Amino acid sequence: MNGMVYIVGAGPGDPDLITLKAVQSLKLATVVLVDDLVNVAILNHCPQARVVHVGKRGGCESTSQHFINRMMISLAELGQTVVRLKGGDPFLFGRGGEEVLALKAAGIPYQVISGVTSGIAVPASLGIPVTHRAFTHGVTFVTGHTQDGQQPNWAALVASQTTLVIYMGIKQLAEIVKNLLAAGMDKSMPCIAIQHGTLETERHVSAPLDFLPMAVKQENLASPAIIVIGDVVRLANTERLLTELEIAA
């Protein structure tokens, strides 16, 4: 008889932001397949389980998705209770959808347990609501890193006038900003880049759009980071936007 696979979101980093349902699944697990970006403190909820690190992080050597899929299926076929533990939410740039398709094809029972995504929780930790009726009618989540290198429709994103929340965009930030400016976004649009959001090691820098790459480089911010672009950034509980003179200093 096949076991069960839980595809679980671990939240944005702070271990207290994991859901109760996620904790319950970890307590049932016999094997946990955990991503690199998951806070190791969360593994305290599953001392009975065998923990296998199957890290996936942009720019680093990663376990292939095909191998992870095969491991989940093989363990479940052996009757194991498997938790596939992923940072943030598994269905938002987390490849959870790919894993579900693999489990379905193999006839393995599964359950998806949503997590708190960093694209909402990280800005919120600095007082930034990604939507606010005085500033914007919506929010768009975008990845700055795609498997095939294909670019989003930047013109459509600018025309939408929604808050842009960009995942995995630090390395491509200069190109992203160039494309947004070319698509007509105001160069003075408030922006913020936040590294290690919700953790004690959190660092951030805010600047107008055209100076954001320089500010990020000056502050030496790196992945994992979230970039927020939009008027809602004005609400941040942080220093005022950096000026051109301050960045150049």
Secondary structure in CASP SS format (residue, H / E / C, confidence):
PFRMAT SS
TARGET T0000
AUTHOR 0000-0000-0000
METHOD secondary structure of the structure
MODEL  1
M C 1.00
N C 1.00
G C 1.00
M E 1.00
V E 1.00
Y E 1.00
I E 1.00
V E 1.00
G E 1.00
A C 1.00
G E 1.00
P C 1.00
G C 1.00
D C 1.00
P H 1.00
D H 1.00
L H 1.00
I C 1.00
T C 1.00
L H 1.00
K H 1.00
A H 1.00
V H 1.00
Q H 1.00
S H 1.00
L H 1.00
K H 1.00
L H 1.00
A C 1.00
T C 1.00
V E 1.00
V E 1.00
L E 1.00
V E 1.00
D C 1.00
D C 1.00
L C 1.00
V C 1.00
N C 1.00
V H 1.00
A H 1.00
I H 1.00
L H 1.00
N H 1.00
H H 1.00
C C 1.00
P C 1.00
Q C 1.00
A C 1.00
R E 1.00
V E 1.00
V E 1.00
H E 1.00
V C 1.00
G C 1.00
K C 1.00
R C 1.00
G C 1.00
G C 1.00
C C 1.00
E C 1.00
S C 1.00
T C 1.00
S C 1.00
Q H 1.00
H H 1.00
F H 1.00
I H 1.00
N H 1.00
R H 1.00
M H 1.00
M H 1.00
I H 1.00
S H 1.00
L H 1.00
A H 1.00
E H 1.00
L C 1.00
G C 1.00
Q C 1.00
T E 1.00
V E 1.00
V E 1.00
R E 1.00
L E 1.00
K E 1.00
G C 1.00
G E 1.00
D C 1.00
P C 1.00
F C 1.00
L C 1.00
F C 1.00
G C 1.00
R C 1.00
G H 1.00
G H 1.00
E H 1.00
E H 1.00
V H 1.00
L H 1.00
A H 1.00
L H 1.00
K H 1.00
A H 1.00
A H 1.00
G C 1.00
I C 1.00
P C 1.00
Y E 1.00
Q E 1.00
V E 1.00
I E 1.00
S C 1.00
G C 1.00
V C 1.00
T C 1.00
S H 1.00
G H 1.00
I H 1.00
A H 1.00
V H 1.00
P H 1.00
A H 1.00
S H 1.00
L C 1.00
G C 1.00
I C 1.00
P C 1.00
V C 1.00
T C 1.00
H E 1.00
R C 1.00
A C 1.00
F C 1.00
T E 1.00
H C 1.00
G C 1.00
V E 1.00
T E 1.00
F E 1.00
V E 1.00
T E 1.00
G C 1.00
H C 1.00
T C 1.00
Q C 1.00
D C 1.00
G C 1.00
Q C 1.00
Q C 1.00
P C 1.00
N C 1.00
W H 1.00
A H 1.00
A H 1.00
L H 1.00
V H 1.00
A H 1.00
S H 1.00
Q C 1.00
T C 1.00
T E 1.00
L E 1.00
V E 1.00
I E 1.00
Y E 1.00
M C 1.00
G C 1.00
I C 1.00
K C 1.00
Q C 1.00
L H 1.00
A H 1.00
E H 1.00
I H 1.00
V H 1.00
K H 1.00
N H 1.00
L H 1.00
L H 1.00
A H 1.00
A C 1.00
G C 1.00
M C 1.00
D C 1.00
K C 1.00
S C 1.00
M C 1.00
P E 1.00
C E 1.00
I E 1.00
A E 1.00
I E 1.00
Q E 1.00
H C 1.00
G C 1.00
T C 1.00
L C 1.00
E C 1.00
T C 1.00
E C 1.00
R E 1.00
H E 1.00
V E 1.00
S E 1.00
A E 1.00
P E 1.00
L H 1.00
D H 1.00
F H 1.00
L H 1.00
P H 1.00
M H 1.00
A H 1.00
V H 1.00
K H 1.00
Q H 1.00
E H 1.00
N C 1.00
L C 1.00
A C 1.00
S C 1.00
P C 1.00
A E 1.00
I E 1.00
I E 1.00
V E 1.00
I E 1.00
G C 1.00
D H 1.00
V H 1.00
V H 1.00
R H 1.00
L H 1.00
A C 1.00
N C 1.00
T C 1.00
E C 1.00
R C 1.00
L C 1.00
L C 1.00
T C 1.00
E H 1.00
L H 1.00
E H 1.00
I H 1.00
A H 1.00
A C 1.00
END
